[in-house]
Amino acid sequence: MSDTIYDVAVIGAGPAGTQAAVSASHQMRHVLVLHSGKVSFSRGRAYWSKSVEIEDAPVFPGITGPNFAKELMRWMESRPVVNFMLGDKQRTTGIDIRDGMVTRLTRDNDTFEIEASTAVLKKDKPMQFEHFRSRTVVVASGFDDKWPDIEFQVDEDRLYKQYATVFRYAGNRKGWHVCIRCDGHLHVNEHLALLGVGDYIYEAAIGAQDFTDKITILTNGRPHGMSTSVLKQVQERKIQIIETKIKQHIGEKTDLLGFKMMDGTQLFFHGFLVDEGLIPNTKFLDGWDYQKDEEGLIIANEDMQMLDSNGNPIPGLFAAGDIISGERNLIATAFALGQEAGLSASDSLRKWHYPHD
Ligand SMILES: Cc1cc2nc3c(=O)[nH]c(=O)nc-3n(C[C@H](O)[C@H](O)[C@H](O)COP(=O)(O)OP(=O)(O)OC[C@H]3O[C@@H](n4cnc5c(N)ncnc54)[C@H](O)[C@@H]3O)c2cc1C
C-alpha cells in the first residue's frame, strides 16, 4: 500500500462520481477515482446507451453513451495532481484516476482502506488487489438492471450470457430499452410492450402514456400480481396483460421485432421496455451498518452522507447518483447529487467550522 492518504476517494466514474471528483478537486482536495470500467466491463449505465443518443443530459445533447463516458474522463483528466503551498504547508490537489473494481471498504480510525481489483479480469487468472487510503469516500457505483430470461439465436445467446454485452440490447432504436424517460420519445404513438409484474409495472405504464396509448404488459409467465385498484385502472385504460412465458427474441441481431411465445403465438411491438428491478453495486459495503431501501439503494441525508441504522451520519462516508434511494435515475440528477456529495466530503475535511452553541 502506498503512503498516500487521499482527501476524497470516489468509487465510480459515471456522471455522479465524475462530478463529485471534479467538485472536490475544485476545493483543492486530493482525489482518487476508482472505476471498474476497464477491469470488469461494468461500465456504468450511461455507457450502455450505445446506439441511442442521449438527448437530455446537460451540455451533451445528441451524444452516445461511450462518447459521454469519454468526455467525463477527459473532464477529470483536465485536473491533474499538483502540489501547492497553502500558507507554509505543502498540499496536493487534483484527481488520480485508476482502473479498479472496489471489492472491500473498511475503516481504521479516521482513515478508510479501499481494496480494489486492478488487473483486467481473466478466466483462470487470480485477481490482483491493490489497497488505497482516504479520509473520506463517495460511493457513486450505480446499479445494474435485472434482465429477463429469454432465448436468443445460438451466437447471440453466447453474447447475451456475458455480462458485458447485455446492454447492447438496451438503448437500441429497434427494440430493447430500460428507461422509458430516456427512450420513450423514439416510440411516439407506437406499440410498446412493458415487461414486469406487480403494481410496479403499472408505474412504468403511467410513464409510457406520455408517448403512446398503445401499451401491453408482458409478465413472462408469472401472474400479474397487481392490486385490485391498479388492475381496475389497467383495464379502464385498455392495457392488455399477457401472462404467457416468452420463448424467443424475433429480429435480426439486437434489433427486436417481437417475441415467440411458449404457446406458439408471436407478438410484435415497436419497443420493449424491461423493468424488472435492479442490482445495486454495493457488494464492497457488506459488513457496514448503513440504511438502505428494500431494493438495496442507499438512504442518505441532504448532505449525501450515508446513515447508520440509528439514523446517525456515518463520518466520512457519502454517496451519490443512481445508487441513492428515491431519486430519479437520470444523468442530470446524478450530476447534481455528485456535486453535493463531492462538496460535502470536501467540507467535512475543514479544520474549523461555524460555532453551534
Ligand atoms: C440504456 C440506457 C440509456 C439511458 N439514457 C439516458 C438518457 O437519455 N438521459 C438520462 O438522463 N439518463 C439516461 N440513462 C440513465 C443514466 O445513464 C443514469 O441515470 C446515470 O448514468 C447514473 O449515473 P451514476 O454516475 O450514478 O451511475 P453510472 O453511470 O451507472 O456509473 C457507475 C460507475 O460506477 C462504476 N462501478 C460500479 N461498481 C464499481 C465497483 N465495485 N468499483 C469501482 N467502480 C464501480 C462503473 O464502472 C461506473 O463508472 C440511461 C441509462 C441506460 C441504461
The ligand as a Tripos MOL2 file, in Angstrom:
@<TRIPOS>MOLECULE
LIG
   53    58     1     0     0
SMALL
NO_CHARGES

@<TRIPOS>ATOM
      1 C1        -29.5330    2.3020  -21.9590 C.3       1 LIG1
      2 C2        -29.6490    3.5000  -21.0590 C.ar      1 LIG1
      3 C3        -29.9890    4.7330  -21.5890 C.ar      1 LIG1
      4 C4        -30.0750    5.8730  -20.7730 C.ar      1 LIG1
      5 N1        -30.3920    7.0790  -21.3390 N.ar      1 LIG1
      6 C5        -30.4600    8.1810  -20.5660 C.ar      1 LIG1
      7 C6        -30.8160    9.4440  -21.1420 C.ar      1 LIG1
      8 O1        -31.0680    9.5500  -22.3470 O.2       1 LIG1
      9 N2        -30.8720   10.5210  -20.3130 N.ar      1 LIG1
     10 C7        -30.6130   10.4300  -18.9730 C.ar      1 LIG1
     11 O2        -30.6520   11.4560  -18.2850 O.2       1 LIG1
     12 N3        -30.2980    9.2370  -18.4020 N.ar      1 LIG1
     13 C8        -30.2220    8.1220  -19.1630 C.ar      1 LIG1
     14 N4        -29.9440    6.9020  -18.5910 N.ar      1 LIG1
     15 C9        -29.7360    6.8430  -17.1280 C.3       1 LIG1
     16 C10       -28.3190    7.2930  -16.7740 C.3       1 LIG1
     17 O3        -27.4010    6.5850  -17.5680 O.3       1 LIG1
     18 C11       -28.0480    7.0730  -15.2830 C.3       1 LIG1
     19 O4        -29.0360    7.7140  -14.5110 O.3       1 LIG1
     20 C12       -26.6790    7.6430  -14.8950 C.3       1 LIG1
     21 O5        -25.6660    7.0700  -15.6910 O.3       1 LIG1
     22 C13       -26.3810    7.3970  -13.4110 C.3       1 LIG1
     23 O6        -25.1130    7.8830  -13.1200 O.3       1 LIG1
     24 P1        -24.2310    7.2870  -11.9300 P.3       1 LIG1
     25 O7        -22.9410    8.0180  -12.0080 O.co2     1 LIG1
     26 O8        -24.9920    7.3050  -10.6770 O.co2     1 LIG1
     27 O9        -24.0240    5.7400  -12.2650 O.3       1 LIG1
     28 P2        -23.4100    5.0220  -13.5410 P.3       1 LIG1
     29 O10       -23.4410    5.8720  -14.7570 O.co2     1 LIG1
     30 O11       -24.0960    3.6960  -13.5850 O.co2     1 LIG1
     31 O12       -21.8610    4.8340  -13.1690 O.3       1 LIG1
     32 C14       -21.4460    3.9150  -12.1910 C.3       1 LIG1
     33 C15       -19.9290    3.8630  -12.1720 C.3       1 LIG1
     34 O13       -19.5370    3.0170  -11.0970 O.3       1 LIG1
     35 C16       -18.5340    2.1160  -11.5350 C.3       1 LIG1
     36 N5        -18.5880    0.9620  -10.6290 N.ar      1 LIG1
     37 C17       -19.6180    0.1080  -10.3700 C.ar      1 LIG1
     38 N6        -19.2470   -0.7880   -9.4260 N.ar      1 LIG1
     39 C18       -17.9710   -0.4700   -9.0710 C.ar      1 LIG1
     40 C19       -17.0270   -1.0140   -8.1450 C.ar      1 LIG1
     41 N7        -17.3110   -2.0670   -7.3730 N.pl3     1 LIG1
     42 N8        -15.8030   -0.4410   -8.0710 N.ar      1 LIG1
     43 C20       -15.4740    0.6300   -8.8430 C.ar      1 LIG1
     44 N9        -16.3270    1.1800   -9.7230 N.ar      1 LIG1
     45 C21       -17.5520    0.6370   -9.8250 C.ar      1 LIG1
     46 C22       -18.8270    1.8780  -13.0090 C.3       1 LIG1
     47 O14       -17.6570    1.4630  -13.6870 O.3       1 LIG1
     48 C23       -19.2560    3.3010  -13.4250 C.3       1 LIG1
     49 O15       -18.0940    4.0670  -13.6860 O.3       1 LIG1
     50 C24       -29.8410    5.7520  -19.3740 C.ar      1 LIG1
     51 C25       -29.4980    4.5020  -18.8300 C.ar      1 LIG1
     52 C26       -29.3980    3.3820  -19.6520 C.ar      1 LIG1
     53 C27       -29.0140    2.0490  -19.0500 C.3       1 LIG1
@<TRIPOS>BOND
     1     1     2 1
     2     2     3 ar
     3     2    52 ar
     4     3     4 ar
     5     4     5 ar
     6     4    50 ar
     7     5     6 ar
     8     6     7 ar
     9     6    13 1
    10     7     8 2
    11     7     9 ar
    12     9    10 ar
    13    10    11 2
    14    10    12 ar
    15    12    13 ar
    16    13    14 ar
    17    14    15 1
    18    14    50 ar
    19    15    16 1
    20    16    17 1
    21    16    18 1
    22    18    19 1
    23    18    20 1
    24    20    21 1
    25    20    22 1
    26    22    23 1
    27    23    24 1
    28    24    25 2
    29    24    26 1
    30    24    27 1
    31    27    28 1
    32    28    29 2
    33    28    30 1
    34    28    31 1
    35    31    32 1
    36    32    33 1
    37    33    34 1
    38    33    48 1
    39    34    35 1
    40    35    36 1
    41    35    46 1
    42    36    37 ar
    43    36    45 ar
    44    37    38 ar
    45    38    39 ar
    46    39    40 ar
    47    39    45 ar
    48    40    41 1
    49    40    42 ar
    50    42    43 ar
    51    43    44 ar
    52    44    45 ar
    53    46    47 1
    54    46    48 1
    55    48    49 1
    56    50    51 ar
    57    51    52 ar
    58    52    53 1
@<TRIPOS>SUBSTRUCTURE
     1 LIG1         1 GROUP 0 **** ****
